[in-house]
Amino acid sequence: MAKLTVRQLESLTEADDGKTLREDGGIVGKVRAGVRGITVLFRYEFKLDGRKHDHRLGSWPKKSLAELRAERDVAKTKVAKGIDPTKANKAAKIEVQAAIAATIAEAERQTTDNLTVADLFAEWLKDGVARQDGNAELTRTFNKDVLPKIGKKKIRELSERDLLSVLRSVRERGLNRTVVILNNDMGQMLRWGEKRKPWRGLMVDGNPADLVDVEKLLDADYHEERDRILTAEEIRELRDIFARLESDYSDLPAGEKYSGIRPVTTRVQCAVWLCLSTLCRIGELLKAEWKHVDLDAGTWFIPAENTKGKRGKRQDHHVFLSPFALSQFKRLHAETGDTPFCFPSKSKTSHVCVKTVSKQIGDRQCRFKNRKKPLPGRQHNDTLVLAGGANGEWTPHDLRRTGATMMQSLGIALDIIDRCQNHVMKGKVRRHYLHHDYAQEKAEAWRLLGDRIEQILSADNVIHGQFKRA
């Protein structure tokens, strides 16, 4: 058999479809005529172990005759060594694929090994936690206190010392409560990761959060559960402070007002008296909208999404306003009634931050803060310290506790006080079957509380001492 030539292949037509071409050395071609023209599929025929085999060489004109013959020569050499070239090529391909897979696996392993606290936080935030505020506060605290310090730390190298360093830096600012919350949040994140790939494989020495004893970081006199209650004298003192600050600021010459101590805003004053007289949480109050406040009927509706509690257990709350509480809402309405929100933000498109009032009250009790210097744009004085500081700092939530204790001292039943505070009834069966709303009982409880607050604030009615707990 003569050698095939390019001219011979180029002269092939559709009439040659199916024709077999042969060349010395075992090269066999099969002519195919298709829409793309003439193609010749070549193979190498050989015998190995007494059996006939063939090995694909490729096609012309995609490969030249020279390339096809070179392919044949390589295959022929392997056959001479007793190797099937088709199986050899298949094995080589498998080896290449295995090498690629190994390279990818190694790259993925190295990527996994290099996963950091910031990576875990991002994953946890996306799939592992859903707070009522959309994780806004969680994101803020981690961005402020955790990620700048240990965000780049590899999970496999994370130790309790790293977590303690974060907590100690917060403790140095005198924030015991924040230390507790941050420790709980970091522990929750790490426990979530400990149950899932790839994070659990990185905690080869266990979860470092399990080794942190947060109690050793806190002040000896710190108690997780606050019991601060304002006395009758402190409530009157608070009223007098509000009035004195307004009077003092008003009396300042025009040139001194900028540097003078500004009075507590009407909005904050209203928030204080409403927390005390309705037992609401400060966050519930600051999210309030005027469409939910009926000044004629004297009611305030708090939708479930604005209340505190676990998902699925939050419940709507109806507050029957005492004359005192109603007067505070009317005072507030005169200032913010032109907006949808009782406590609007500067843009008036949403409510203020739920921490606004707590911050403003805390800034005016700076002796209880471990601040080396005033915070930018914030008050830094002791104008709202009560009783000379003898009873410690007070917060908006203490007003809720104080109001509840006042109700208790008035002889109001504990379950009615719980309902006025919108506490979820304990026991699934009771929640399922008992649906009386106690509207009259709650309205009377709020009325009695409002009357007592008015008595305390009345200059002609002095009530001494602290409210008694039953």
GUDOGU-715308 format. One line per 2 residues: number of its first residue (from 1); for each residue x, y, z of C-alpha. Coordinates in nm, 4 decimals, padded with zeros to 6 digits. Each point is the difference from the previous one (the first is absolute). Layout:
residues N
NUM	X/Y/Z ~ ...
end
This chain:
residues 470
1	00.0000/00.0000/00.0000 ~ 00.1303/00.3400/-00.1047
3	00.0080/00.3011/00.2224 ~ -00.3017/00.2242/-00.0038
5	00.0541/00.3513/-00.1335 ~ -00.1660/00.3325/00.0751
7	-00.1060/00.0320/-00.3671 ~ -00.1700/-00.3372/00.0246
9	-00.1930/00.1044/00.3078 ~ -00.0949/00.3380/-00.1469
11	-00.1418/-00.1724/-00.3090 ~ -00.2537/-00.1957/00.2040
13	-00.3685/00.0805/-00.0686 ~ -00.3371/-00.0837/00.1502
15	-00.0052/-00.3061/-00.2222 ~ 00.2907/-00.1391/00.2102
17	-00.2061/00.0042/00.3190 ~ 00.0658/-00.3241/00.1919
19	00.3132/-00.0844/-00.2016 ~ 00.2916/-00.1544/00.1922
21	00.3564/00.1249/-00.0586 ~ 00.3106/-00.1903/00.1046
23	00.3692/00.0775/00.0333 ~ 00.3024/-00.2093/00.0887
25	00.0636/-00.0139/00.3734 ~ -00.3563/-00.0766/00.1076
27	-00.1605/00.3348/-00.0750 ~ -00.3651/-00.0368/-00.1009
29	-00.2342/00.2843/-00.0940 ~ -00.3772/00.0157/-00.0362
31	-00.1457/00.2702/-00.2283 ~ -00.2975/00.1980/00.1305
33	-00.1938/00.2565/-00.2051 ~ -00.2024/00.2504/00.2020
35	-00.1283/00.3557/00.0052 ~ 00.3490/00.1218/00.0861
37	00.1580/-00.1792/-00.2909 ~ 00.2222/-00.3057/-00.0241
39	00.1562/-00.1447/00.3154 ~ 00.2210/-00.3064/00.0296
41	00.0071/-00.1778/00.3371 ~ 00.3327/-00.1785/00.0511
43	00.0903/-00.2836/00.2298 ~ 00.3015/-00.2193/00.0604
45	-00.0597/-00.3752/-00.0327 ~ 00.2296/-00.2325/00.1913
47	00.0173/-00.3401/00.1656 ~ 00.0699/-00.0449/00.3700
49	-00.0067/-00.3280/00.1906 ~ -00.1253/-00.1743/-00.3135
51	-00.3024/00.2226/-00.0362 ~ -00.0788/00.2757/-00.2487
53	-00.0395/00.3514/00.1412 ~ -00.0315/00.3494/-00.1343
55	00.0983/00.3360/00.1445 ~ -00.1515/00.3310/-00.1055
57	00.2474/00.2444/-00.1525 ~ -00.2309/00.2917/-00.0788
59	-00.1549/00.1442/-00.3144 ~ 00.1156/00.1743/-00.3142
61	00.0018/00.2918/-00.0814 ~ -00.0061/00.0937/00.3717
63	00.3351/-00.1770/00.0263 ~ 00.2527/-00.0164/-00.2792
65	00.1272/-00.3304/-00.1389 ~ 00.3338/00.0678/00.1653
67	-00.1680/00.0435/00.3415 ~ -00.2066/-00.3142/-00.0522
69	00.3085/-00.2031/-00.0863 ~ 00.1813/00.1396/00.3044
71	-00.2923/-00.1100/00.2186 ~ 00.0233/-00.3438/-00.1620
73	00.3739/-00.0214/00.0706 ~ -00.0549/00.0777/00.3704
75	-00.2708/-00.2637/00.0220 ~ 00.2157/-00.2490/-00.1886
77	00.2821/00.0477/00.2498 ~ -00.2349/-00.0766/00.2884
79	-00.1322/-00.3109/-00.1750 ~ 00.3551/-00.1188/-00.0421
81	00.0328/00.0201/00.3782 ~ -00.3182/-00.1996/00.0463
83	-00.2069/00.3070/00.0935 ~ -00.3457/00.0711/-00.1408
85	00.0296/00.3689/-00.1108 ~ -00.3750/00.0641/00.0421
87	00.0056/-00.1219/00.3591 ~ 00.3245/00.1864/00.0603
89	-00.1564/00.3270/-00.1183 ~ -00.3060/-00.0636/00.2128
91	00.2179/-00.0651/00.3030 ~ 00.2003/00.3164/-00.0681
93	-00.3221/00.2018/-00.0212 ~ -00.1200/-00.1453/00.3287
95	00.3324/00.0906/00.1608 ~ -00.0261/00.3566/-00.1262
97	-00.3565/00.0278/00.1284 ~ 00.1051/-00.1444/00.3333
99	00.2848/00.2487/00.0214 ~ -00.2370/00.2878/-00.0771
101	-00.2484/-00.1257/00.2590 ~ 00.2803/-00.0301/00.2559
103	00.1141/00.3534/-00.0760 ~ -00.3532/00.1340/00.0395
105	-00.0490/-00.1972/00.3222 ~ 00.3256/00.1336/00.1394
107	-00.0985/00.3543/-00.0932 ~ -00.3371/-00.0489/00.1690
109	00.1676/-00.1482/00.3065 ~ 00.2349/00.2946/00.0232
111	-00.2937/00.2378/-00.0452 ~ -00.1909/-00.1801/00.2752
113	00.3039/-00.0028/00.2263 ~ 00.0278/00.3757/-00.0465
115	-00.3621/00.0779/00.0901 ~ -00.0128/00.2776/00.2589
117	-00.2273/00.1313/00.2729 ~ -00.1260/00.2591/-00.2487
119	-00.0906/-00.2790/-00.2441 ~ -00.1899/-00.1880/00.2700
121	-00.1808/00.3160/00.1089 ~ -00.1102/00.0737/-00.3582
123	-00.1314/-00.3560/-00.0419 ~ -00.1728/00.0033/00.3392
125	-00.1578/00.3364/-00.0750 ~ -00.1358/-00.1320/-00.3288
127	-00.1285/-00.3436/00.1070 ~ 00.0260/-00.0392/00.3762
129	-00.1555/00.2957/00.1810 ~ -00.3074/00.2180/-00.0489
131	-00.0473/00.2659/00.2658 ~ -00.3062/00.2205/00.0232
133	00.1901/00.3056/-00.1275 ~ 00.1285/-00.1814/-00.3072
135	00.3322/-00.0664/00.1802 ~ 00.0802/00.3722/-00.0073
137	00.1228/00.0172/00.3610 ~ 00.1897/-00.3263/-00.0356
139	00.1764/00.1334/-00.3085 ~ 00.0795/00.3273/00.1733
141	00.1549/-00.1579/00.3095 ~ 00.2057/-00.2546/-00.1951
143	00.1271/00.2676/-00.2390 ~ 00.0937/00.2154/00.2974
145	00.1430/-00.2435/00.2529 ~ 00.0635/-00.3432/-00.1544
147	00.1036/00.0127/-00.3642 ~ 00.2611/00.2781/00.0336
149	00.1740/-00.2071/00.2673 ~ -00.0357/-00.3643/-00.1119
151	-00.1825/00.0170/-00.3350 ~ 00.3086/-00.1172/-00.1921
153	00.0784/-00.2773/00.2465 ~ -00.0222/-00.3480/-00.1540
155	-00.2704/-00.2144/00.1611 ~ 00.2402/-00.2918/00.0380
157	00.2340/00.2275/00.1990 ~ -00.2685/00.1735/00.2092
159	00.0421/-00.0455/00.3743 ~ -00.1767/00.1136/00.3161
161	00.2767/00.2585/00.0426 ~ -00.1172/00.1691/-00.3200
163	-00.3575/00.0135/00.1265 ~ 00.1143/00.1266/00.3382
165	00.1992/00.2771/-00.1651 ~ -00.3187/00.1232/-00.1683
167	-00.1990/-00.0144/00.3229 ~ 00.2739/00.1698/00.2036
169	00.0181/00.2896/-00.2444 ~ -00.3749/00.0537/00.0517
171	00.0333/-00.0435/00.3768 ~ 00.2647/00.2735/00.0071
173	-00.2728/00.2393/-00.1123 ~ -00.2033/-00.0982/00.3063
175	-00.2690/-00.1784/-00.2015 ~ -00.0777/-00.3076/00.2076
177	-00.3355/-00.0607/-00.1651 ~ 00.1550/00.0271/-00.3463
179	00.2645/-00.2533/00.1022 ~ -00.2727/-00.2496/00.0904
181	-00.1955/00.0607/-00.3206 ~ 00.3090/-00.0174/-00.2212
183	00.1167/-00.3201/00.1664 ~ -00.3410/-00.1554/-00.0625
185	-00.0016/00.1120/-00.3638 ~ 00.3513/-00.1291/-00.0739
187	-00.0861/-00.3267/00.1712 ~ -00.3202/-00.0343/-00.2021
189	00.1898/00.0593/-00.3242 ~ 00.2718/-00.2531/00.0817
191	-00.2494/-00.2631/00.1176 ~ -00.1892/00.0438/-00.3276
193	00.3223/-00.0569/-00.1932 ~ 00.0987/-00.2949/00.2183
195	-00.2996/-00.1944/-00.1317 ~ 00.0648/00.0676/-00.3685
197	00.2572/-00.0605/-00.2696 ~ 00.2592/00.1261/-00.0649
199	00.0176/00.1833/00.3327 ~ -00.0187/-00.3014/00.2289
201	00.2997/-00.1554/-00.1733 ~ 00.2009/00.3110/00.0839
203	-00.0722/-00.0143/00.3733 ~ 00.2335/-00.2938/00.0517
205	00.0614/00.0924/00.3634 ~ -00.3654/00.0702/00.0773
207	-00.2043/00.3164/00.0243 ~ 00.2088/00.2749/00.1663
209	-00.3186/00.1712/00.1243 ~ -00.0543/-00.2920/00.2384
211	00.3189/00.0959/00.1838 ~ -00.0957/00.3634/00.0664
213	-00.1144/00.0759/00.3550 ~ -00.1601/00.3398/-00.0460
215	-00.0776/00.0370/00.3718 ~ 00.3687/00.0577/00.0717
217	00.0011/00.3024/-00.2295 ~ -00.2868/00.1845/00.1678
219	00.0038/00.2395/00.2918 ~ -00.0464/-00.1709/00.3329
221	-00.3148/00.2019/00.0695 ~ -00.1513/-00.0484/-00.3456
223	-00.3312/-00.1819/-00.0156 ~ -00.1408/-00.1217/-00.3288
225	-00.3562/00.0608/00.1169 ~ -00.0580/00.3680/00.0761
227	-00.2296/00.0935/00.2876 ~ 00.0240/00.3799/-00.0134
229	-00.3261/00.1698/00.0924 ~ -00.0476/00.3738/00.0175
231	-00.1376/00.1271/00.3303 ~ -00.2797/00.2529/00.0256
233	00.2574/00.2637/00.0910 ~ 00.2053/-00.0842/-00.3092
235	-00.3049/00.0256/-00.2250 ~ -00.0711/00.3479/00.1354
237	00.3683/00.0865/-00.0269 ~ -00.0059/-00.1058/-00.3650
239	-00.2961/00.2307/-00.0627 ~ 00.1876/00.2860/00.1673
241	00.3174/-00.0700/-00.1995 ~ -00.1910/00.0215/-00.3278
243	-00.1518/00.3345/00.1037 ~ 00.3254/00.1427/00.1378
245	00.2008/-00.0877/-00.3123 ~ -00.2577/00.1735/-00.2182
247	-00.0037/00.3068/00.2237 ~ 00.3794/00.0226/00.0299
249	00.0496/-00.0307/-00.3724 ~ -00.2688/00.2555/-00.0735
251	00.1687/00.2497/00.2373 ~ 00.3401/-00.0309/-00.1711
253	00.1063/00.2991/-00.2094 ~ -00.0222/-00.0622/-00.3720
255	00.3784/-00.0190/-00.0352 ~ 00.0279/-00.2757/00.2633
257	-00.2760/-00.2353/-00.1140 ~ 00.2256/-00.1872/-00.2410
259	00.2383/-00.1081/00.2764 ~ -00.2667/-00.0326/00.2696
261	-00.1595/-00.3223/00.1177 ~ -00.3047/-00.0597/-00.2129
263	-00.3250/-00.1127/00.1591 ~ -00.1388/-00.3478/-00.0447
265	-00.2143/00.0070/-00.3136 ~ -00.3770/-00.0200/00.0193
267	00.0134/-00.3306/-00.1861 ~ 00.2311/-00.1573/00.2557
269	-00.2059/00.1367/00.2885 ~ -00.3153/-00.1463/-00.1515
271	00.1777/-00.3304/-00.0542 ~ 00.1008/-00.0094/00.3673
273	-00.3518/00.0623/00.1309 ~ -00.1583/-00.2386/-00.2514
275	00.2372/-00.2846/00.0918 ~ -00.0873/00.0557/00.3654
277	-00.3769/00.0318/-00.0487 ~ -00.0605/-00.2720/-00.2636
279	00.2683/-00.2566/00.0984 ~ 00.1041/-00.0150/-00.3652
281	00.3483/-00.0851/-00.1182 ~ 00.1943/00.2962/-00.1343
283	00.0432/-00.1695/-00.3380 ~ -00.3752/-00.0535/-00.0315
285	-00.0609/00.3650/00.0768 ~ 00.2583/00.1401/-00.2406
287	-00.1436/-00.2101/-00.2833 ~ -00.3520/00.1309/00.0634
289	-00.1980/00.1548/-00.2856 ~ -00.2792/00.2524/00.0352
291	-00.2375/-00.2230/-00.1952 ~ 00.0129/-00.2368/00.2969
293	-00.0702/00.2692/00.2614 ~ -00.3630/00.1049/00.0429
295	00.0058/00.3224/00.1989 ~ -00.3812/00.0140/00.0097
297	-00.0506/-00.3538/00.1275 ~ 00.3151/00.0115/00.2151
299	00.1541/-00.3178/-00.1393 ~ 00.3334/-00.1031/-00.1474
301	00.0394/-00.3124/-00.2121 ~ 00.3428/-00.1664/-00.0121
303	00.0234/-00.2476/-00.2914 ~ 00.1712/-00.3312/00.0679
305	00.2930/00.0810/-00.2278 ~ 00.0934/00.2905/00.2284
307	-00.0039/-00.2088/00.3173 ~ 00.2724/-00.2063/00.1571
309	00.0001/-00.3793/-00.0025 ~ 00.0883/-00.3107/-00.1922
311	-00.1205/-00.0374/-00.3554 ~ -00.3509/-00.1408/-00.0064
313	-00.0697/00.0983/00.3618 ~ -00.0149/00.3789/-00.0310
315	-00.3499/00.1345/00.0433 ~ -00.1949/00.3189/-00.0648
317	-00.0435/00.2247/00.3020 ~ -00.2804/00.2481/00.0765
319	00.0814/00.2740/00.2505 ~ -00.2853/00.1920/00.1638
321	00.1459/00.3400/00.0736 ~ -00.0547/00.1601/00.3374
323	-00.0710/00.3741/-00.0024 ~ 00.3654/00.0538/00.0940
325	00.1335/-00.2170/-00.2850 ~ -00.2478/00.1545/-00.2434
327	00.1221/00.3474/00.0914 ~ 00.3551/-00.1042/-00.0859
329	-00.1070/-00.1332/-00.3399 ~ -00.1875/00.3253/-00.0674
331	00.3066/00.2005/00.0997 ~ 00.2069/-00.2138/-00.2359
333	-00.2581/00.0308/-00.2787 ~ 00.0320/00.3773/00.0083
335	00.3639/-00.0431/-00.0986 ~ 00.0048/-00.3022/-00.2322
337	-00.3616/-00.0386/-00.1091 ~ 00.0857/00.1242/-00.3495
339	00.1965/-00.3222/-00.0623 ~ -00.1140/-00.3645/-00.0087
341	00.2271/-00.0825/00.2945 ~ -00.0347/00.1016/00.3622
343	00.3791/00.0193/00.0239 ~ 00.1128/00.0747/-00.3560
345	00.3567/-00.0074/-00.1220 ~ 00.1551/00.3149/-00.1449
347	-00.1125/-00.1020/-00.3470 ~ -00.3541/-00.0625/00.1342
349	-00.0163/-00.3128/-00.2187 ~ 00.0400/-00.2435/00.2911
351	00.0142/-00.0110/00.3779 ~ 00.3142/00.0906/00.1946
353	00.2487/-00.2664/00.1023 ~ -00.1410/-00.2016/00.2892
355	00.3140/00.0792/00.2010 ~ -00.0326/00.3769/-00.0364
357	-00.1754/00.0746/00.3282 ~ 00.2118/-00.2481/00.1980
359	00.3151/00.1665/-00.1327 ~ -00.1235/00.3517/00.0774
361	-00.0937/-00.0955/00.3551 ~ 00.3296/-00.1863/00.0498
363	00.2051/00.2920/-00.1349 ~ -00.1401/00.2172/00.2798
365	00.1202/-00.2475/00.2646 ~ 00.3640/-00.0045/-00.1070
367	00.1317/-00.0793/00.3495 ~ -00.1203/-00.3548/-00.0576
369	00.1746/-00.0252/-00.3381 ~ 00.3612/-00.0965/-00.0470
371	00.0675/00.2642/-00.2635 ~ 00.3350/00.1708/-00.0297
373	-00.1518/00.2834/-00.2010 ~ -00.3428/00.1115/-00.1237
375	-00.1393/-00.1752/-00.3046 ~ -00.0212/00.2275/-00.3069
377	-00.3271/00.1887/-00.0227 ~ -00.1291/-00.1478/00.3281
379	-00.0753/00.1400/00.3464 ~ 00.2547/-00.0728/00.2721
381	-00.1296/00.1058/00.3387 ~ -00.1839/-00.1224/00.3094
383	-00.3181/00.2014/-00.0383 ~ -00.2260/-00.3081/00.0174
385	00.1717/-00.1676/00.2958 ~ -00.2660/-00.0545/00.2655
387	00.0364/00.0013/00.3790 ~ 00.3583/00.1137/-00.0350
389	00.0853/-00.3326/-00.1618 ~ -00.0654/-00.1967/00.3191
391	-00.2248/-00.2476/-00.1778 ~ 00.2111/-00.0307/-00.3122
393	-00.0781/00.0593/-00.3653 ~ -00.3554/-00.0225/-00.1278
395	-00.1162/-00.0993/-00.3479 ~ -00.3279/00.0141/-00.1953
397	-00.0583/-00.3675/00.0769 ~ 00.0211/00.0782/00.3715
399	-00.3041/00.2230/-00.0517 ~ -00.1943/-00.3026/-00.1275
401	00.1054/-00.1929/00.3114 ~ -00.0853/00.2957/00.2215
403	-00.3480/00.0327/-00.1501 ~ -00.0652/-00.3722/00.0420
405	00.1126/00.0174/00.3632 ~ -00.2277/00.2995/00.0582
407	-00.2900/-00.2057/-00.1353 ~ 00.0979/-00.2796/00.2367
409	00.0005/00.2406/00.2950 ~ -00.3511/00.1103/-00.1017
411	-00.1241/-00.3557/00.0495 ~ -00.0410/-00.0832/-00.3678
413	00.0136/-00.3750/-00.0706 ~ 00.3285/-00.1280/-00.1376
415	-00.1589/-00.1616/-00.3057 ~ -00.1571/00.3352/-00.0918
417	00.3385/00.1703/00.0365 ~ 00.1505/-00.2685/-00.2249
419	-00.2644/00.0717/-00.2615 ~ 00.0583/00.3752/00.0267
421	00.3670/-00.0753/-00.0741 ~ -00.1044/-00.2251/-00.2911
423	00.1717/-00.3036/00.1479 ~ -00.0831/-00.3163/-00.1935
425	-00.2166/-00.2337/00.2084 ~ 00.1963/-00.3048/00.1110
427	-00.1249/-00.3398/-00.1045 ~ -00.1053/-00.1000/-00.3498
429	-00.3316/-00.1422/00.1204 ~ -00.0932/00.3188/00.1844
431	00.0897/00.2138/-00.3022 ~ -00.2105/-00.2274/-00.2205
433	-00.3174/-00.0082/00.2105 ~ -00.0076/00.3202/00.2074
435	-00.0824/00.3011/-00.2158 ~ -00.1630/00.2552/00.2332
437	00.1833/00.3264/-00.0716 ~ -00.0441/00.1599/00.3480
439	-00.0567/00.3355/-00.1723 ~ -00.1962/00.1511/00.2890
441	00.2429/-00.1261/00.2616 ~ 00.2988/00.1339/-00.1915
443	-00.1644/00.3356/-00.0645 ~ -00.0693/00.0365/00.3716
445	00.3593/-00.0974/00.0844 ~ 00.1413/00.2637/-00.2336
447	-00.2444/00.2595/00.1363 ~ 00.1059/-00.0684/00.3580
449	00.3658/00.0197/-00.1002 ~ -00.0546/00.3327/-00.1766
451	-00.1808/00.1378/00.3048 ~ 00.2882/-00.1037/00.2253
453	00.2567/00.1640/-00.2291 ~ -00.2043/00.3216/-00.0008
455	-00.0152/-00.0103/00.3808 ~ 00.3773/-00.0381/00.0160
457	00.0567/00.2870/-00.2405 ~ -00.2527/00.2256/00.1717
459	00.1664/00.2646/00.2141 ~ -00.2783/-00.0324/00.2577
461	00.0343/-00.3775/00.0400 ~ 00.3363/-00.1197/00.1323
463	00.0434/-00.3767/00.0130 ~ 00.3195/-00.1136/00.1676
465	00.1968/-00.3194/-00.0309 ~ 00.0426/-00.2784/-00.2463
467	-00.2870/-00.2042/-00.1419 ~ -00.0447/-00.3311/00.1753
469	00.0136/-00.3305/-00.1762 ~ -00.2670/-00.2513/00.0898
end
